[in-house]
Amino acid sequence: MNSSTVLTVWDGDFLVGLIRVLDDTEMLAQIHYVLVHPDYQRKEIASKMIGYIKEKYKDFMYLEVMPEDKNNMLFYKKNGFTLMENGIAMQICNDIHE
């Protein structure tokens, strides 16, 4: 509910793709999720969703994504993203199942 943009792709009543973006309304937009159901992968759904987001945020200085799996880096490179110069991903993971 508090996302800046949520784009979904449906096959009838079946959700097959979702992309979620948070932005600061002017300069920075961060893609948080790009999800495609396994049965629908390799059908350009994720690339089309990324294309829509790139167009929507074309006037922002930065459109960022932080893939959780380094194996997805080639997908993002194919879609126009580059590695941040001197950038490194960092995180705190709180154990919420104590």
C-alpha positions in Angstrom: 0.0 0.0 0.0 2.9 2.4 0.6 4.8 1.7 -2.6 5.3 4.4 -5.1 4.6 2.0 -8.0 3.3 -1.5 -8.2 3.0 -3.0 -11.7 1.3 -6.4 -12.1 0.9 -8.8 -15.0 -2.0 -11.3 -15.1 -3.0 -14.3 -17.1 -6.7 -14.2 -16.6 -7.2 -14.4 -12.8 -3.6 -15.7 -12.3 -0.9 -13.2 -11.1 2.2 -14.0 -13.2 4.4 -10.9 -12.6 5.0 -8.1 -10.2 7.4 -5.2 -9.9 7.5 -2.8 -6.9 9.2 0.6 -6.8 9.8 3.1 -4.0 10.8 6.7 -5.0 11.4 10.0 -3.4 9.2 11.8 -6.0 12.1 13.6 -7.7 15.5 12.1 -7.9 15.8 8.4 -6.8 13.6 5.4 -7.6 14.5 2.0 -6.2 13.2 -1.2 -7.7 12.6 -3.6 -4.8 11.0 -6.6 -6.4 10.9 -8.0 -9.9 9.0 -11.3 -9.6 7.7 -13.6 -12.4 6.1 -17.0 -11.7 8.4 -19.8 -12.8 6.0 -21.1 -15.4 6.1 -17.7 -17.1 9.8 -16.9 -17.0 11.8 -16.5 -20.2 8.9 -14.9 -21.9 10.2 -11.3 -21.7 7.6 -10.4 -19.0 10.3 -9.1 -16.6 12.0 -7.1 -19.3 8.7 -5.5 -20.4 8.0 -4.6 -16.8 11.5 -3.1 -16.4 10.9 -1.2 -19.7 7.7 0.3 -18.3 9.5 1.4 -15.1 12.4 2.8 -17.0 10.0 5.0 -19.0 8.0 6.1 -16.0 11.2 7.2 -14.2 13.1 8.5 -17.2 13.2 12.0 -15.6 14.7 10.8 -12.3 18.5 11.0 -11.9 18.7 7.5 -10.6 16.8 4.3 -11.1 18.4 1.6 -8.9 18.0 -2.1 -8.3 19.8 -4.3 -5.7 19.5 -7.9 -6.9 19.6 -10.4 -4.0 21.2 -13.0 -6.3 24.3 -12.1 -8.2 23.2 -14.5 -10.9 20.5 -12.0 -11.9 23.1 -9.3 -12.7 23.2 -10.3 -16.4 19.4 -9.8 -16.7 19.7 -6.3 -15.3 22.7 -5.5 -17.5 20.7 -6.6 -20.5 18.0 -4.2 -19.5 20.4 -1.2 -19.3 21.6 -1.2 -15.7 25.3 -0.8 -14.8 27.3 -1.6 -11.7 27.6 1.4 -9.4 31.1 2.7 -9.3 32.6 1.9 -5.9 29.1 0.7 -4.8 28.5 -2.3 -2.5 25.3 -3.8 -1.2 24.9 -3.9 2.6 22.1 -5.1 4.9 21.0 -5.8 8.4 18.9 -9.0 8.8 16.9 -9.1 12.0 15.9 -12.5 13.2 12.2 -12.0 13.5 11.5 -15.7 14.4 13.0 -15.7 17.9 
